[in-house]
């Protein structure tokens, strides 16, 4: 059985985006909502998951998280979200 990893983005109450990686998006989102997920999401309360993408290795997910965080502008992140939501429903 191969473990799966995910890159995700959250929309926060102050309309910012937070990007991370995990092996369980829902569990990680609940941690963020409870104030235990990341320093950033303690100050910027998460509203909803707006993007997820699955990877077959932790390394791949970490590289993509880094790329999104450090190489993409907000506009590019929003385009990535928009392209991914064409076939998905996020809560």
PDB file of N, CA, C and O in Angstrom:
ATOM      1  N   UNK A   1       0.840  -1.177   0.000  1.00  0.00           N
ATOM      2  CA  UNK A   1       0.000   0.000   0.000  1.00  0.00           C
ATOM      3  C   UNK A   1       0.888   1.244   0.000  1.00  0.00           C
ATOM      4  O   UNK A   1       1.738   1.398   0.877  1.00  0.00           O
ATOM      5  N   UNK A   2       0.700   2.115  -0.961  1.00  0.00           N
ATOM      6  CA  UNK A   2       1.508   3.328  -1.003  1.00  0.00           C
ATOM      7  C   UNK A   2       0.754   4.474  -0.351  1.00  0.00           C
ATOM      8  O   UNK A   2      -0.445   4.657  -0.558  1.00  0.00           O
ATOM      9  N   UNK A   3       1.489   5.237   0.439  1.00  0.00           N
ATOM     10  CA  UNK A   3       0.906   6.382   1.120  1.00  0.00           C
ATOM     11  C   UNK A   3       0.762   7.540   0.144  1.00  0.00           C
ATOM     12  O   UNK A   3       1.603   7.725  -0.736  1.00  0.00           O
ATOM     13  N   UNK A   4      -0.295   8.310   0.299  1.00  0.00           N
ATOM     14  CA  UNK A   4      -0.532   9.462  -0.556  1.00  0.00           C
ATOM     15  C   UNK A   4      -0.315  10.740   0.237  1.00  0.00           C
ATOM     16  O   UNK A   4      -0.572  10.792   1.440  1.00  0.00           O
ATOM     17  N   UNK A   5       0.155  11.756  -0.444  1.00  0.00           N
ATOM     18  CA  UNK A   5       0.372  13.062   0.152  1.00  0.00           C
ATOM     19  C   UNK A   5      -0.347  14.100  -0.690  1.00  0.00           C
ATOM     20  O   UNK A   5      -0.605  13.894  -1.875  1.00  0.00           O
ATOM     21  N   UNK A   6      -0.663  15.210  -0.061  1.00  0.00           N
ATOM     22  CA  UNK A   6      -1.456  16.241  -0.715  1.00  0.00           C
ATOM     23  C   UNK A   6      -0.863  17.614  -0.463  1.00  0.00           C
ATOM     24  O   UNK A   6      -0.336  17.899   0.612  1.00  0.00           O
ATOM     25  N   UNK A   7      -0.961  18.454  -1.476  1.00  0.00           N
ATOM     26  CA  UNK A   7      -0.720  19.878  -1.319  1.00  0.00           C
ATOM     27  C   UNK A   7      -2.110  20.496  -1.257  1.00  0.00           C
ATOM     28  O   UNK A   7      -3.007  20.110  -2.007  1.00  0.00           O
ATOM     29  N   UNK A   8      -2.278  21.456  -0.358  1.00  0.00           N
ATOM     30  CA  UNK A   8      -3.584  22.083  -0.212  1.00  0.00           C
ATOM     31  C   UNK A   8      -3.413  23.588  -0.014  1.00  0.00           C
ATOM     32  O   UNK A   8      -2.360  24.060   0.417  1.00  0.00           O
ATOM     33  N   UNK A   9      -4.463  24.321  -0.337  1.00  0.00           N
ATOM     34  CA  UNK A   9      -4.504  25.744  -0.030  1.00  0.00           C
ATOM     35  C   UNK A   9      -5.795  26.029   0.701  1.00  0.00           C
ATOM     36  O   UNK A   9      -6.849  25.478   0.382  1.00  0.00           O
ATOM     37  N   UNK A  10      -5.693  26.903   1.688  1.00  0.00           N
ATOM     38  CA  UNK A  10      -6.833  27.336   2.470  1.00  0.00           C
ATOM     39  C   UNK A  10      -7.086  28.812   2.212  1.00  0.00           C
ATOM     40  O   UNK A  10      -6.153  29.589   2.013  1.00  0.00           O
ATOM     41  N   UNK A  11      -8.343  29.185   2.219  1.00  0.00           N
ATOM     42  CA  UNK A  11      -8.728  30.591   2.204  1.00  0.00           C
ATOM     43  C   UNK A  11      -8.967  30.988   3.645  1.00  0.00           C
ATOM     44  O   UNK A  11      -9.627  30.261   4.389  1.00  0.00           O
ATOM     45  N   UNK A  12      -8.437  32.136   4.050  1.00  0.00           N
ATOM     46  CA  UNK A  12      -8.585  32.587   5.432  1.00  0.00           C
ATOM     47  C   UNK A  12      -9.624  33.697   5.533  1.00  0.00           C
ATOM     48  O   UNK A  12     -10.069  34.240   4.522  1.00  0.00           O
ATOM     49  N   UNK A  13     -10.004  34.027   6.764  1.00  0.00           N
ATOM     50  CA  UNK A  13     -11.020  35.049   7.009  1.00  0.00           C
ATOM     51  C   UNK A  13     -10.624  36.407   6.460  1.00  0.00           C
ATOM     52  O   UNK A  13     -11.492  37.193   6.082  1.00  0.00           O
ATOM     53  N   UNK A  14      -9.333  36.698   6.407  1.00  0.00           N
ATOM     54  CA  UNK A  14      -8.892  37.994   5.889  1.00  0.00           C
ATOM     55  C   UNK A  14      -8.508  37.912   4.408  1.00  0.00           C
ATOM     56  O   UNK A  14      -7.764  38.750   3.899  1.00  0.00           O
ATOM     57  N   UNK A  15      -9.029  36.889   3.734  1.00  0.00           N
ATOM     58  CA  UNK A  15      -8.876  36.721   2.280  1.00  0.00           C
ATOM     59  C   UNK A  15      -7.436  36.457   1.829  1.00  0.00           C
ATOM     60  O   UNK A  15      -7.049  36.827   0.721  1.00  0.00           O
ATOM     61  N   UNK A  16      -6.655  35.821   2.689  1.00  0.00           N
ATOM     62  CA  UNK A  16      -5.322  35.389   2.288  1.00  0.00           C
ATOM     63  C   UNK A  16      -5.369  33.897   1.990  1.00  0.00           C
ATOM     64  O   UNK A  16      -6.340  33.212   2.313  1.00  0.00           O
ATOM     65  N   UNK A  17      -4.308  33.410   1.373  1.00  0.00           N
ATOM     66  CA  UNK A  17      -4.198  31.990   1.058  1.00  0.00           C
ATOM     67  C   UNK A  17      -3.060  31.382   1.859  1.00  0.00           C
ATOM     68  O   UNK A  17      -1.999  31.988   2.011  1.00  0.00           O
ATOM     69  N   UNK A  18      -3.287  30.190   2.366  1.00  0.00           N
ATOM     70  CA  UNK A  18      -2.252  29.437   3.064  1.00  0.00           C
ATOM     71  C   UNK A  18      -2.048  28.130   2.321  1.00  0.00           C
ATOM     72  O   UNK A  18      -3.013  27.454   1.966  1.00  0.00           O
ATOM     73  N   UNK A  19      -0.793  27.772   2.085  1.00  0.00           N
ATOM     74  CA  UNK A  19      -0.461  26.535   1.378  1.00  0.00           C
ATOM     75  C   UNK A  19       0.320  25.610   2.300  1.00  0.00           C
ATOM     76  O   UNK A  19       1.187  26.054   3.053  1.00  0.00           O
ATOM     77  N   UNK A  20       0.006  24.317   2.232  1.00  0.00           N
ATOM     78  CA  UNK A  20       0.726  23.333   3.017  1.00  0.00           C
ATOM     79  C   UNK A  20       0.672  21.970   2.344  1.00  0.00           C
ATOM     80  O   UNK A  20       0.088  21.813   1.272  1.00  0.00           O
ATOM     81  N   UNK A  21       1.292  20.985   2.992  1.00  0.00           N
ATOM     82  CA  UNK A  21       1.214  19.598   2.508  1.00  0.00           C
ATOM     83  C   UNK A  21       0.887  18.707   3.693  1.00  0.00           C
ATOM     84  O   UNK A  21       1.173  19.044   4.842  1.00  0.00           O
ATOM     85  N   UNK A  22       0.290  17.578   3.397  1.00  0.00           N
ATOM     86  CA  UNK A  22      -0.120  16.651   4.451  1.00  0.00           C
ATOM     87  C   UNK A  22      -0.438  15.290   3.847  1.00  0.00           C
ATOM     88  O   UNK A  22      -0.479  15.135   2.626  1.00  0.00           O
ATOM     89  N   UNK A  23      -0.660  14.314   4.706  1.00  0.00           N
ATOM     90  CA  UNK A  23      -1.135  13.018   4.232  1.00  0.00           C
ATOM     91  C   UNK A  23      -2.628  12.849   4.519  1.00  0.00           C
ATOM     92  O   UNK A  23      -3.216  11.827   4.168  1.00  0.00           O
ATOM     93  N   UNK A  24      -3.250  13.868   5.167  1.00  0.00           N
ATOM     94  CA  UNK A  24      -4.674  13.817   5.468  1.00  0.00           C
ATOM     95  C   UNK A  24      -5.206  15.258   5.509  1.00  0.00           C
ATOM     96  O   UNK A  24      -5.065  15.950   6.517  1.00  0.00           O
ATOM     97  N   UNK A  25      -5.807  15.691   4.424  1.00  0.00           N
ATOM     98  CA  UNK A  25      -6.234  17.085   4.290  1.00  0.00           C
ATOM     99  C   UNK A  25      -7.292  17.456   5.324  1.00  0.00           C
ATOM    100  O   UNK A  25      -7.185  18.502   5.964  1.00  0.00           O
ATOM    101  N   UNK A  26      -8.302  16.625   5.496  1.00  0.00           N
ATOM    102  CA  UNK A  26      -9.383  16.954   6.433  1.00  0.00           C
ATOM    103  C   UNK A  26      -8.870  17.070   7.867  1.00  0.00           C
ATOM    104  O   UNK A  26      -9.231  18.001   8.587  1.00  0.00           O
ATOM    105  N   UNK A  27      -8.036  16.132   8.275  1.00  0.00           N
ATOM    106  CA  UNK A  27      -7.472  16.166   9.630  1.00  0.00           C
ATOM    107  C   UNK A  27      -6.610  17.413   9.812  1.00  0.00           C
ATOM    108  O   UNK A  27      -6.670  18.061  10.857  1.00  0.00           O
ATOM    109  N   UNK A  28      -5.823  17.746   8.817  1.00  0.00           N
ATOM    110  CA  UNK A  28      -4.960  18.926   8.888  1.00  0.00           C
ATOM    111  C   UNK A  28      -5.799  20.204   8.939  1.00  0.00           C
ATOM    112  O   UNK A  28      -5.475  21.127   9.686  1.00  0.00           O
ATOM    113  N   UNK A  29      -6.870  20.262   8.155  1.00  0.00           N
ATOM    114  CA  UNK A  29      -7.757  21.417   8.169  1.00  0.00           C
ATOM    115  C   UNK A  29      -8.365  21.611   9.566  1.00  0.00           C
ATOM    116  O   UNK A  29      -8.444  22.735  10.061  1.00  0.00           O
ATOM    117  N   UNK A  30      -8.786  20.524  10.187  1.00  0.00           N
ATOM    118  CA  UNK A  30      -9.347  20.608  11.540  1.00  0.00           C
ATOM    119  C   UNK A  30      -8.300  21.131  12.527  1.00  0.00           C
ATOM    120  O   UNK A  30      -8.629  21.902  13.429  1.00  0.00           O
ATOM    121  N   UNK A  31      -7.045  20.713  12.359  1.00  0.00           N
ATOM    122  CA  UNK A  31      -5.972  21.242  13.217  1.00  0.00           C
ATOM    123  C   UNK A  31      -5.805  22.750  13.011  1.00  0.00           C
ATOM    124  O   UNK A  31      -5.659  23.504  13.974  1.00  0.00           O
ATOM    125  N   UNK A  32      -5.829  23.175  11.759  1.00  0.00           N
ATOM    126  CA  UNK A  32      -5.717  24.612  11.473  1.00  0.00           C
ATOM    127  C   UNK A  32      -6.874  25.369  12.124  1.00  0.00           C
ATOM    128  O   UNK A  32      -6.662  26.412  12.742  1.00  0.00           O
ATOM    129  N   UNK A  33      -8.088  24.852  11.990  1.00  0.00           N
ATOM    130  CA  UNK A  33      -9.261  25.520  12.558  1.00  0.00           C
ATOM    131  C   UNK A  33      -9.187  25.604  14.079  1.00  0.00           C
ATOM    132  O   UNK A  33      -9.679  26.561  14.676  1.00  0.00           O
ATOM    133  N   UNK A  34      -8.578  24.611  14.698  1.00  0.00           N
ATOM    134  CA  UNK A  34      -8.478  24.595  16.165  1.00  0.00           C
ATOM    135  C   UNK A  34      -7.317  25.451  16.677  1.00  0.00           C
ATOM    136  O   UNK A  34      -7.140  25.593  17.887  1.00  0.00           O
ATOM    137  N   UNK A  35      -6.530  26.018  15.768  1.00  0.00           N
ATOM    138  CA  UNK A  35      -5.399  26.854  16.184  1.00  0.00           C
ATOM    139  C   UNK A  35      -4.116  26.087  16.421  1.00  0.00           C
ATOM    140  O   UNK A  35      -3.154  26.650  16.944  1.00  0.00           O
ATOM    141  N   UNK A  36      -4.076  24.813  16.051  1.00  0.00           N
ATOM    142  CA  UNK A  36      -2.904  23.976  16.292  1.00  0.00           C
ATOM    143  C   UNK A  36      -2.172  23.574  15.007  1.00  0.00           C
ATOM    144  O   UNK A  36      -1.219  22.796  15.057  1.00  0.00           O
ATOM    145  N   UNK A  37      -2.609  24.096  13.862  1.00  0.00           N
ATOM    146  CA  UNK A  37      -2.050  23.641  12.589  1.00  0.00           C
ATOM    147  C   UNK A  37      -0.761  24.314  12.178  1.00  0.00           C
ATOM    148  O   UNK A  37       0.184  23.639  11.770  1.00  0.00           O
ATOM    149  N   UNK A  38      -0.703  25.626  12.277  1.00  0.00           N
ATOM    150  CA  UNK A  38       0.469  26.381  11.859  1.00  0.00           C
ATOM    151  C   UNK A  38       0.392  27.771  12.478  1.00  0.00           C
ATOM    152  O   UNK A  38      -0.696  28.274  12.761  1.00  0.00           O
ATOM    153  N   UNK A  39       1.524  28.373  12.679  1.00  0.00           N
ATOM    154  CA  UNK A  39       1.559  29.727  13.254  1.00  0.00           C
ATOM    155  C   UNK A  39       0.728  30.695  12.403  1.00  0.00           C
ATOM    156  O   UNK A  39      -0.013  31.518  12.941  1.00  0.00           O
ATOM    157  N   UNK A  40       0.851  30.596  11.083  1.00  0.00           N
ATOM    158  CA  UNK A  40       0.133  31.501  10.190  1.00  0.00           C
ATOM    159  C   UNK A  40      -1.375  31.388  10.367  1.00  0.00           C
ATOM    160  O   UNK A  40      -2.071  32.402  10.416  1.00  0.00           O
ATOM    161  N   UNK A  41      -1.879  30.176  10.463  1.00  0.00           N
ATOM    162  CA  UNK A  41      -3.332  30.006  10.552  1.00  0.00           C
ATOM    163  C   UNK A  41      -3.869  30.264  11.963  1.00  0.00           C
ATOM    164  O   UNK A  41      -5.084  30.296  12.158  1.00  0.00           O
ATOM    165  N   UNK A  42      -2.995  30.447  12.939  1.00  0.00           N
ATOM    166  CA  UNK A  42      -3.462  30.911  14.246  1.00  0.00           C
ATOM    167  C   UNK A  42      -3.830  32.389  14.151  1.00  0.00           C
ATOM    168  O   UNK A  42      -4.776  32.837  14.798  1.00  0.00           O
ATOM    169  N   UNK A  43      -3.085  33.145  13.348  1.00  0.00           N
ATOM    170  CA  UNK A  43      -3.341  34.579  13.184  1.00  0.00           C
ATOM    171  C   UNK A  43      -4.318  34.874  12.056  1.00  0.00           C
ATOM    172  O   UNK A  43      -4.977  35.914  12.063  1.00  0.00           O
ATOM    173  N   UNK A  44      -4.419  33.968  11.087  1.00  0.00           N
ATOM    174  CA  UNK A  44      -5.291  34.131   9.919  1.00  0.00           C
ATOM    175  C   UNK A  44      -6.215  32.913   9.885  1.00  0.00           C
ATOM    176  O   UNK A  44      -5.871  31.879   9.312  1.00  0.00           O
ATOM    177  N   UNK A  45      -7.376  33.044  10.497  1.00  0.00           N
ATOM    178  CA  UNK A  45      -8.286  31.901  10.678  1.00  0.00           C
ATOM    179  C   UNK A  45      -8.754  31.317   9.344  1.00  0.00           C
ATOM    180  O   UNK A  45      -9.272  32.046   8.497  1.00  0.00           O
ATOM    181  N   UNK A  46      -8.577  30.015   9.155  1.00  0.00           N
ATOM    182  CA  UNK A  46      -8.984  29.376   7.902  1.00  0.00           C
ATOM    183  C   UNK A  46     -10.500  29.247   7.782  1.00  0.00           C
ATOM    184  O   UNK A  46     -11.191  28.917   8.745  1.00  0.00           O
ATOM    185  N   UNK A  47     -10.998  29.516   6.574  1.00  0.00           N
ATOM    186  CA  UNK A  47     -12.427  29.381   6.289  1.00  0.00           C
ATOM    187  C   UNK A  47     -12.743  28.081   5.582  1.00  0.00           C
ATOM    188  O   UNK A  47     -13.652  27.349   5.974  1.00  0.00           O
ATOM    189  N   UNK A  48     -11.970  27.797   4.519  1.00  0.00           N
ATOM    190  CA  UNK A  48     -12.273  26.596   3.742  1.00  0.00           C
ATOM    191  C   UNK A  48     -11.059  26.154   2.934  1.00  0.00           C
ATOM    192  O   UNK A  48     -10.123  26.914   2.688  1.00  0.00           O
ATOM    193  N   UNK A  49     -11.124  24.902   2.541  1.00  0.00           N
ATOM    194  CA  UNK A  49     -10.120  24.324   1.649  1.00  0.00           C
ATOM    195  C   UNK A  49     -10.514  24.725   0.239  1.00  0.00           C
ATOM    196  O   UNK A  49     -11.641  24.477  -0.190  1.00  0.00           O
ATOM    197  N   UNK A  50      -9.587  25.345  -0.483  1.00  0.00           N
ATOM    198  CA  UNK A  50      -9.918  25.793  -1.844  1.00  0.00           C
ATOM    199  C   UNK A  50      -9.123  25.061  -2.920  1.00  0.00           C
ATOM    200  O   UNK A  50      -9.384  25.232  -4.111  1.00  0.00           O
ATOM    201  N   UNK A  51      -8.149  24.244  -2.502  1.00  0.00           N
ATOM    202  CA  UNK A  51      -7.323  23.539  -3.485  1.00  0.00           C
ATOM    203  C   UNK A  51      -6.711  22.314  -2.838  1.00  0.00           C
ATOM    204  O   UNK A  51      -6.231  22.377  -1.707  1.00  0.00           O
ATOM    205  N   UNK A  52      -6.726  21.204  -3.549  1.00  0.00           N
ATOM    206  CA  UNK A  52      -5.966  20.013  -3.150  1.00  0.00           C
ATOM    207  C   UNK A  52      -5.433  19.338  -4.401  1.00  0.00           C
ATOM    208  O   UNK A  52      -6.063  19.362  -5.458  1.00  0.00           O
ATOM    209  N   UNK A  53      -4.274  18.743  -4.263  1.00  0.00           N
ATOM    210  CA  UNK A  53      -3.715  17.924  -5.334  1.00  0.00           C
ATOM    211  C   UNK A  53      -2.941  16.775  -4.685  1.00  0.00           C
ATOM    212  O   UNK A  53      -2.191  16.973  -3.729  1.00  0.00           O
ATOM    213  N   UNK A  54      -3.135  15.596  -5.215  1.00  0.00           N
ATOM    214  CA  UNK A  54      -2.543  14.380  -4.664  1.00  0.00           C
ATOM    215  C   UNK A  54      -1.182  14.092  -5.293  1.00  0.00           C
ATOM    216  O   UNK A  54      -0.968  14.328  -6.482  1.00  0.00           O
ATOM    217  N   UNK A  55      -0.266  13.578  -4.471  1.00  0.00           N
ATOM    218  CA  UNK A  55       1.072  13.173  -4.913  1.00  0.00           C
ATOM    219  C   UNK A  55       1.392  11.804  -4.340  1.00  0.00           C
ATOM    220  O   UNK A  55       0.873  11.418  -3.293  1.00  0.00           O
ATOM    221  N   UNK A  56       2.238  11.086  -5.025  1.00  0.00           N
ATOM    222  CA  UNK A  56       2.561   9.721  -4.589  1.00  0.00           C
ATOM    223  C   UNK A  56       3.717   9.667  -3.600  1.00  0.00           C
ATOM    224  O   UNK A  56       4.001   8.607  -3.041  1.00  0.00           O
ATOM    225  N   UNK A  57       4.388  10.793  -3.376  1.00  0.00           N
ATOM    226  CA  UNK A  57       5.468  10.798  -2.385  1.00  0.00           C
ATOM    227  C   UNK A  57       5.476  12.111  -1.613  1.00  0.00           C
ATOM    228  O   UNK A  57       5.026  13.146  -2.103  1.00  0.00           O
ATOM    229  N   UNK A  58       5.993  12.039  -0.408  1.00  0.00           N
ATOM    230  CA  UNK A  58       6.122  13.215   0.439  1.00  0.00           C
ATOM    231  C   UNK A  58       7.026  14.246  -0.224  1.00  0.00           C
ATOM    232  O   UNK A  58       6.745  15.444  -0.183  1.00  0.00           O
ATOM    233  N   UNK A  59       8.098  13.785  -0.827  1.00  0.00           N
ATOM    234  CA  UNK A  59       9.051  14.672  -1.488  1.00  0.00           C
ATOM    235  C   UNK A  59       8.400  15.480  -2.608  1.00  0.00           C
ATOM    236  O   UNK A  59       8.628  16.684  -2.726  1.00  0.00           O
ATOM    237  N   UNK A  60       7.589  14.814  -3.427  1.00  0.00           N
ATOM    238  CA  UNK A  60       6.891  15.519  -4.515  1.00  0.00           C
ATOM    239  C   UNK A  60       5.955  16.598  -3.957  1.00  0.00           C
ATOM    240  O   UNK A  60       5.905  17.717  -4.466  1.00  0.00           O
ATOM    241  N   UNK A  61       5.223  16.243  -2.911  1.00  0.00           N
ATOM    242  CA  UNK A  61       4.298  17.198  -2.303  1.00  0.00           C
ATOM    243  C   UNK A  61       5.051  18.386  -1.707  1.00  0.00           C
ATOM    244  O   UNK A  61       4.621  19.530  -1.856  1.00  0.00           O
ATOM    245  N   UNK A  62       6.164  18.123  -1.038  1.00  0.00           N
ATOM    246  CA  UNK A  62       6.956  19.205  -0.453  1.00  0.00           C
ATOM    247  C   UNK A  62       7.515  20.137  -1.525  1.00  0.00           C
ATOM    248  O   UNK A  62       7.531  21.355  -1.346  1.00  0.00           O
ATOM    249  N   UNK A  63       7.969  19.570  -2.626  1.00  0.00           N
ATOM    250  CA  UNK A  63       8.502  20.393  -3.723  1.00  0.00           C
ATOM    251  C   UNK A  63       7.413  21.274  -4.321  1.00  0.00           C
ATOM    252  O   UNK A  63       7.659  22.438  -4.638  1.00  0.00           O
ATOM    253  N   UNK A  64       6.213  20.725  -4.475  1.00  0.00           N
ATOM    254  CA  UNK A  64       5.115  21.512  -5.032  1.00  0.00           C
ATOM    255  C   UNK A  64       4.661  22.587  -4.053  1.00  0.00           C
ATOM    256  O   UNK A  64       4.357  23.709  -4.460  1.00  0.00           O
ATOM    257  N   UNK A  65       4.613  22.258  -2.786  1.00  0.00           N
ATOM    258  CA  UNK A  65       4.274  23.269  -1.777  1.00  0.00           C
ATOM    259  C   UNK A  65       5.268  24.429  -1.847  1.00  0.00           C
ATOM    260  O   UNK A  65       4.873  25.595  -1.843  1.00  0.00           O
ATOM    261  N   UNK A  66       6.541  24.104  -1.910  1.00  0.00           N
ATOM    262  CA  UNK A  66       7.571  25.141  -1.997  1.00  0.00           C
ATOM    263  C   UNK A  66       7.381  25.994  -3.250  1.00  0.00           C
ATOM    264  O   UNK A  66       7.478  27.220  -3.193  1.00  0.00           O
ATOM    265  N   UNK A  67       7.112  25.340  -4.377  1.00  0.00           N
ATOM    266  CA  UNK A  67       6.922  26.061  -5.635  1.00  0.00           C
ATOM    267  C   UNK A  67       5.745  27.036  -5.536  1.00  0.00           C
ATOM    268  O   UNK A  67       5.841  28.190  -5.954  1.00  0.00           O
ATOM    269  N   UNK A  68       4.656  26.558  -4.985  1.00  0.00           N
ATOM    270  CA  UNK A  68       3.471  27.405  -4.858  1.00  0.00           C
ATOM    271  C   UNK A  68       3.758  28.578  -3.922  1.00  0.00           C
ATOM    272  O   UNK A  68       3.455  29.725  -4.252  1.00  0.00           O
ATOM    273  N   UNK A  69       4.336  28.297  -2.768  1.00  0.00           N
ATOM    274  CA  UNK A  69       4.593  29.346  -1.779  1.00  0.00           C
ATOM    275  C   UNK A  69       5.596  30.388  -2.252  1.00  0.00           C
ATOM    276  O   UNK A  69       5.420  31.581  -2.003  1.00  0.00           O
ATOM    277  N   UNK A  70       6.638  29.945  -2.929  1.00  0.00           N
ATOM    278  CA  UNK A  70       7.760  30.840  -3.212  1.00  0.00           C
ATOM    279  C   UNK A  70       7.856  31.320  -4.653  1.00  0.00           C
ATOM    280  O   UNK A  70       8.546  32.301  -4.930  1.00  0.00           O
ATOM    281  N   UNK A  71       7.185  30.657  -5.562  1.00  0.00           N
ATOM    282  CA  UNK A  71       7.336  31.028  -6.973  1.00  0.00           C
ATOM    283  C   UNK A  71       6.069  31.571  -7.621  1.00  0.00           C
ATOM    284  O   UNK A  71       6.139  32.193  -8.681  1.00  0.00           O
ATOM    285  N   UNK A  72       4.916  31.347  -7.003  1.00  0.00           N
ATOM    286  CA  UNK A  72       3.682  31.807  -7.620  1.00  0.00           C
ATOM    287  C   UNK A  72       3.179  33.089  -6.969  1.00  0.00           C
ATOM    288  O   UNK A  72       3.252  33.256  -5.751  1.00  0.00           O
ATOM    289  N   UNK A  73       2.670  33.982  -7.797  1.00  0.00           N
ATOM    290  CA  UNK A  73       2.029  35.189  -7.286  1.00  0.00           C
ATOM    291  C   UNK A  73       0.632  34.817  -6.801  1.00  0.00           C
ATOM    292  O   UNK A  73       0.147  33.718  -7.068  1.00  0.00           O
ATOM    293  N   UNK A  74      -0.002  35.728  -6.094  1.00  0.00           N
ATOM    294  CA  UNK A  74      -1.378  35.485  -5.655  1.00  0.00           C
ATOM    295  C   UNK A  74      -2.276  35.222  -6.869  1.00  0.00           C
ATOM    296  O   UNK A  74      -3.117  34.324  -6.844  1.00  0.00           O
ATOM    297  N   UNK A  75      -2.090  36.005  -7.916  1.00  0.00           N
ATOM    298  CA  UNK A  75      -2.892  35.826  -9.135  1.00  0.00           C
ATOM    299  C   UNK A  75      -2.701  34.420  -9.698  1.00  0.00           C
ATOM    300  O   UNK A  75      -3.673  33.775 -10.089  1.00  0.00           O
ATOM    301  N   UNK A  76      -1.475  33.946  -9.744  1.00  0.00           N
ATOM    302  CA  UNK A  76      -1.193  32.596 -10.260  1.00  0.00           C
ATOM    303  C   UNK A  76      -1.795  31.526  -9.351  1.00  0.00           C
ATOM    304  O   UNK A  76      -2.279  30.503  -9.836  1.00  0.00           O
ATOM    305  N   UNK A  77      -1.768  31.752  -8.042  1.00  0.00           N
ATOM    306  CA  UNK A  77      -2.389  30.804  -7.110  1.00  0.00           C
ATOM    307  C   UNK A  77      -3.893  30.745  -7.342  1.00  0.00           C
ATOM    308  O   UNK A  77      -4.481  29.664  -7.342  1.00  0.00           O
ATOM    309  N   UNK A  78      -4.514  31.898  -7.540  1.00  0.00           N
ATOM    310  CA  UNK A  78      -5.951  31.932  -7.801  1.00  0.00           C
ATOM    311  C   UNK A  78      -6.297  31.238  -9.118  1.00  0.00           C
ATOM    312  O   UNK A  78      -7.336  30.587  -9.225  1.00  0.00           O
ATOM    313  N   UNK A  79      -5.434  31.376 -10.110  1.00  0.00           N
ATOM    314  CA  UNK A  79      -5.638  30.671 -11.376  1.00  0.00           C
ATOM    315  C   UNK A  79      -5.532  29.157 -11.183  1.00  0.00           C
ATOM    316  O   UNK A  79      -6.311  28.400 -11.762  1.00  0.00           O
ATOM    317  N   UNK A  80      -4.578  28.722 -10.378  1.00  0.00           N
ATOM    318  CA  UNK A  80      -4.411  27.305 -10.074  1.00  0.00           C
ATOM    319  C   UNK A  80      -5.667  26.767  -9.374  1.00  0.00           C
ATOM    320  O   UNK A  80      -6.156  25.685  -9.700  1.00  0.00           O
ATOM    321  N   UNK A  81      -6.174  27.529  -8.420  1.00  0.00           N
ATOM    322  CA  UNK A  81      -7.393  27.150  -7.706  1.00  0.00           C
ATOM    323  C   UNK A  81      -8.562  27.072  -8.674  1.00  0.00           C
ATOM    324  O   UNK A  81      -9.322  26.104  -8.663  1.00  0.00           O
ATOM    325  N   UNK A  82      -8.703  28.082  -9.505  1.00  0.00           N
ATOM    326  CA  UNK A  82      -9.805  28.139 -10.462  1.00  0.00           C
ATOM    327  C   UNK A  82      -9.774  26.955 -11.424  1.00  0.00           C
ATOM    328  O   UNK A  82     -10.807  26.346 -11.704  1.00  0.00           O
ATOM    329  N   UNK A  83      -8.602  26.638 -11.920  1.00  0.00           N
ATOM    330  CA  UNK A  83      -8.463  25.512 -12.850  1.00  0.00           C
ATOM    331  C   UNK A  83      -8.800  24.190 -12.163  1.00  0.00           C
ATOM    332  O   UNK A  83      -9.368  23.299 -12.795  1.00  0.00           O
ATOM    333  N   UNK A  84      -8.466  24.051 -10.900  1.00  0.00           N
ATOM    334  CA  UNK A  84      -8.707  22.778 -10.204  1.00  0.00           C
ATOM    335  C   UNK A  84     -10.153  22.621  -9.775  1.00  0.00           C
ATOM    336  O   UNK A  84     -10.619  21.494  -9.612  1.00  0.00           O
ATOM    337  N   UNK A  85     -10.878  23.714  -9.587  1.00  0.00           N
ATOM    338  CA  UNK A  85     -12.255  23.607  -9.095  1.00  0.00           C
ATOM    339  C   UNK A  85     -13.267  23.361 -10.205  1.00  0.00           C
ATOM    340  O   UNK A  85     -14.457  23.196  -9.934  1.00  0.00           O
ATOM    341  N   UNK A  86     -12.812  23.335 -11.440  1.00  0.00           N
ATOM    342  CA  UNK A  86     -13.731  23.078 -12.548  1.00  0.00           C
ATOM    343  C   UNK A  86     -14.450  21.743 -12.375  1.00  0.00           C
ATOM    344  O   UNK A  86     -15.606  21.607 -12.777  1.00  0.00           O
ATOM    345  N   UNK A  87     -13.776  20.752 -11.779  1.00  0.00           N
ATOM    346  CA  UNK A  87     -14.379  19.421 -11.626  1.00  0.00           C
ATOM    347  C   UNK A  87     -14.514  18.973 -10.184  1.00  0.00           C
ATOM    348  O   UNK A  87     -14.792  17.802  -9.925  1.00  0.00           O
ATOM    349  N   UNK A  88     -14.319  19.897  -9.227  1.00  0.00           N
ATOM    350  CA  UNK A  88     -14.372  19.510  -7.816  1.00  0.00           C
ATOM    351  C   UNK A  88     -15.257  20.469  -7.042  1.00  0.00           C
ATOM    352  O   UNK A  88     -15.443  21.621  -7.436  1.00  0.00           O
ATOM    353  N   UNK A  89     -15.793  19.987  -5.952  1.00  0.00           N
ATOM    354  CA  UNK A  89     -16.536  20.833  -5.019  1.00  0.00           C
ATOM    355  C   UNK A  89     -15.750  20.890  -3.720  1.00  0.00           C
ATOM    356  O   UNK A  89     -15.390  19.852  -3.165  1.00  0.00           O
ATOM    357  N   UNK A  90     -15.484  22.090  -3.235  1.00  0.00           N
ATOM    358  CA  UNK A  90     -14.790  22.260  -1.978  1.00  0.00           C
ATOM    359  C   UNK A  90     -15.757  22.822  -0.953  1.00  0.00           C
ATOM    360  O   UNK A  90     -16.700  23.536  -1.293  1.00  0.00           O
ATOM    361  N   UNK A  91     -15.516  22.499   0.275  1.00  0.00           N
ATOM    362  CA  UNK A  91     -16.394  22.999   1.332  1.00  0.00           C
ATOM    363  C   UNK A  91     -15.903  24.297   1.894  1.00  0.00           C
ATOM    364  O   UNK A  91     -16.529  24.856   2.795  1.00  0.00           O
TER     365      UNK A  91
END
